[in-house]
Amino acid sequence: MSFSRGPKQPIPEVETNVWSCTSDDCAGWMRESFSFNKEPECPLCQSSMEREVRVLPELQD
């Protein structure tokens, strides 16, 4: 039995608002839509975070 997956559909990328860690030693970030706080702390190092825009794969609901 063999499985053919065929060509994969490319996932469209879109500009996405994210929170990015301000610490130089941390690469933490999260999508703004996944944050529960108005101004979240980094979940990895607890530093402050700032808004930025990244081009990321679009999430499907």
C-alpha positions as CSV (number, residue, x, y, z in Angstrom):
1,M,0.0,0.0,0.0
2,S,1.4,3.4,-0.9
3,F,0.2,6.9,-0.1
4,S,0.6,9.7,-2.6
5,R,0.4,13.1,-1.0
6,G,0.8,15.1,-4.2
7,P,1.9,18.7,-4.3
8,K,1.1,20.6,-1.2
9,Q,-0.8,23.8,-1.4
10,P,1.3,26.8,-0.4
11,I,0.0,28.5,2.8
12,P,-0.5,32.2,2.1
13,E,1.5,34.6,4.2
14,V,0.0,37.8,5.6
15,E,1.2,40.8,7.6
16,T,0.4,40.0,11.2
17,N,0.5,42.1,14.4
18,V,2.7,40.4,17.0
19,W,4.1,41.1,20.4
20,S,7.9,40.8,20.4
21,C,10.2,40.5,23.5
22,T,12.4,43.6,24.1
23,S,15.2,41.6,25.7
24,D,18.3,41.1,23.5
25,D,18.8,37.7,25.0
26,C,15.3,36.4,24.2
27,A,13.7,35.7,20.8
28,G,10.1,35.3,22.3
29,W,7.1,36.6,20.4
30,M,3.4,35.8,20.0
31,R,0.6,36.8,17.7
32,E,-1.3,39.7,19.1
33,S,-4.6,37.8,18.6
34,F,-3.3,35.1,21.0
35,S,-2.6,37.5,23.8
36,F,-5.0,38.0,26.7
37,N,-3.3,41.1,28.2
38,K,-3.3,44.6,26.9
39,E,0.5,44.8,27.4
40,P,1.7,41.2,27.9
41,E,5.0,40.1,29.5
42,C,7.2,37.7,27.6
43,P,6.1,34.1,28.5
44,L,9.7,33.0,28.3
45,C,11.7,35.6,30.3
46,Q,9.0,37.9,31.7
47,S,10.5,41.0,30.0
48,S,8.3,43.7,28.5
49,M,7.1,43.2,24.9
50,E,6.5,45.7,22.1
51,R,4.2,45.5,19.1
52,E,5.6,44.8,15.6
53,V,4.4,43.5,12.3
54,R,5.7,40.2,10.8
55,V,4.9,38.3,7.7
56,L,3.6,35.0,8.9
57,P,1.6,32.0,7.5
58,E,-2.1,32.8,7.6
59,L,-4.0,30.8,10.3
60,Q,-7.1,28.9,9.2
61,D,-10.1,29.0,11.6
